[in-house]
Amino acid sequence: MFNSNKERQMEIEMVTIDELVPDDHLLRKIDRYIDFSFIPEKVRSYYSEDNGRPSLDPLVLFKMMFVGYFYGI
């Protein structure tokens, strides 16, 4: 009885985000049709390359705000 539970604890299931998000999801469509490559060049002057800690990627920050706007977060 107790051995079966112990065996299950040793199992691993590999799941990727691509498997969890449907192909027709809104965010996949946005990623497919909107080119965000202009953002790093637009904000380059606001980031220091040799002072302080490395910053987060401005593209990631922009996409986080974009998602927050769409989902009302």
C-alpha positions as CSV (number, residue, x, y, z in Angstrom):
1,M,0.0,0.0,0.0
2,F,2.7,2.5,0.9
3,N,5.2,1.3,-1.7
4,S,3.0,2.4,-4.6
5,N,2.9,6.0,-3.4
6,K,6.7,6.0,-3.0
7,E,7.1,4.8,-6.6
8,R,4.8,7.6,-7.8
9,Q,6.9,10.2,-6.1
10,M,9.9,9.2,-8.2
11,E,8.1,9.8,-11.5
12,I,8.8,12.9,-13.5
13,E,6.5,14.4,-16.1
14,M,8.1,16.8,-18.5
15,V,5.8,19.6,-19.7
16,T,6.7,22.6,-21.8
17,I,4.8,25.9,-22.0
18,D,4.2,25.3,-25.7
19,E,2.2,22.2,-24.8
20,L,0.1,24.2,-22.2
21,V,-0.8,27.2,-24.4
22,P,-3.3,26.4,-27.2
23,D,-2.2,27.3,-30.8
24,D,-5.1,29.7,-31.2
25,H,-4.4,31.6,-27.9
26,L,-4.5,35.4,-28.1
27,L,-0.9,35.8,-27.0
28,R,0.4,33.5,-29.7
29,K,-1.4,35.5,-32.3
30,I,0.1,38.7,-30.9
31,D,3.5,37.2,-31.0
32,R,3.0,36.0,-34.6
33,Y,1.7,39.3,-36.0
34,I,3.4,42.1,-34.1
35,D,7.1,42.7,-34.5
36,F,8.5,44.0,-31.2
37,S,12.1,44.3,-32.5
38,F,11.9,48.1,-32.6
39,I,11.7,48.4,-28.8
40,P,15.3,47.7,-27.8
41,E,16.6,50.4,-30.2
42,K,14.0,53.0,-28.9
43,V,15.0,52.5,-25.2
44,R,18.7,52.0,-25.6
45,S,19.6,55.5,-24.5
46,Y,17.8,55.0,-21.2
47,Y,19.9,52.0,-20.1
48,S,23.5,52.2,-18.9
49,E,25.7,49.4,-20.0
50,D,28.6,50.0,-17.6
51,N,26.9,51.3,-14.4
52,G,25.2,49.2,-11.8
53,R,23.5,45.8,-12.1
54,P,22.5,44.5,-15.4
55,S,18.9,45.5,-16.2
56,L,16.0,43.3,-17.3
57,D,15.5,43.1,-21.0
58,P,13.3,46.1,-21.9
59,L,11.5,43.9,-24.4
60,V,10.4,41.6,-21.5
61,L,9.2,44.6,-19.5
62,F,7.2,46.0,-22.4
63,K,5.6,42.6,-23.1
64,M,4.7,42.3,-19.4
65,M,2.9,45.7,-19.5
66,F,1.2,44.7,-22.8
67,V,-0.1,41.5,-21.3
68,G,-1.2,43.4,-18.2
69,Y,-3.2,45.8,-20.3
70,F,-5.0,43.0,-22.2
71,Y,-5.9,41.1,-19.1
72,G,-6.6,44.1,-16.9
73,I,-3.9,43.3,-14.4
